[in-house]
Amino acid sequence: MELLIQLAAGVLGGNAAGAALKGKSLGPIGNSIAGLLGGGIGGQLLQALGFAASGGAGGLDAGAVLSALASGGVGGGVLMTLISLIKPLLANKR
């Protein structure tokens, strides 16, 4: 359940980052895909490193939900931003 929350928060984080960085936006679909991937990867990575609370054996308490929202949102925003910065560098090499 936490993974689903992280994925949804990643989509929101990716789109929020795209809205904040107008010139770097990947478009709504690109922002959503980057956010989805970043939310899942970032959320799981932060949880594995101990920076995000876990609900234990499938239990969801308020701390675990808030932690999943935060880690997924941050992961989605960070990955969308990184992709938007790398994309022009790759386009110039063609």
C-alpha positions in Angstrom: 0.0 0.0 0.0 2.9 2.3 0.8 4.3 1.8 -2.8 0.9 3.0 -4.3 1.0 6.1 -2.1 4.6 6.8 -3.1 3.7 6.3 -6.8 0.8 8.7 -6.6 2.8 11.2 -4.6 5.6 10.9 -7.2 3.1 11.8 -10.0 2.1 14.9 -8.0 5.7 15.8 -7.2 6.7 15.4 -10.9 3.9 17.7 -12.0 4.6 20.2 -9.2 8.2 20.4 -10.3 7.2 20.8 -13.9 4.9 23.6 -13.0 7.6 25.3 -10.9 10.2 25.0 -13.6 8.2 26.3 -16.6 11.1 26.1 -19.1 12.1 22.6 -18.0 8.7 20.9 -18.0 8.4 17.7 -19.9 4.7 18.2 -20.5 2.0 16.7 -18.3 2.5 13.1 -19.5 6.3 13.3 -19.3 6.2 14.9 -15.8 3.8 12.2 -14.7 5.9 9.4 -16.0 9.1 10.8 -14.5 7.3 11.5 -11.3 5.8 8.0 -11.2 9.3 6.4 -11.6 10.9 8.8 -9.2 8.2 8.3 -6.6 8.6 4.6 -6.6 12.4 4.5 -6.8 13.0 7.4 -4.5 10.4 6.3 -1.9 11.8 2.8 -1.8 15.4 4.0 -1.7 14.7 6.4 1.2 12.8 3.7 3.0 15.7 1.2 2.6 18.2 3.8 3.9 16.0 4.4 6.9 14.9 8.0 6.1 11.3 7.0 5.6 9.0 5.3 8.1 7.5 2.0 7.3 4.1 0.7 8.3 5.6 -2.6 9.3 3.7 -5.8 8.3 1.2 -4.0 6.0 -0.1 -1.7 8.7 -0.5 2.0 7.8 -0.3 4.5 10.5 -0.3 8.3 10.0 3.5 8.5 10.2 3.9 5.8 7.5 1.4 7.5 5.2 3.0 10.9 5.6 6.4 9.4 5.1 5.3 7.7 1.9 3.7 10.9 0.6 6.8 12.9 1.4 9.4 10.5 0.0 7.4 9.7 -3.1 6.7 13.4 -3.8 10.4 14.4 -3.3 11.6 11.4 -5.4 9.2 12.3 -8.2 10.2 16.0 -8.2 13.9 15.2 -8.1 13.8 12.7 -11.0 11.7 15.0 -13.2 14.1 17.8 -12.5 17.1 15.6 -13.3 15.6 14.4 -16.5 14.7 17.9 -17.6 18.3 19.0 -17.1 19.8 16.0 -18.9 17.4 16.0 -21.8 18.9 19.2 -23.5 22.5 17.8 -23.1 21.5 14.6 -24.9 19.7 16.5 -27.7 22.8 18.6 -28.4 25.0 15.5 -29.1 22.9 14.6 -32.1 
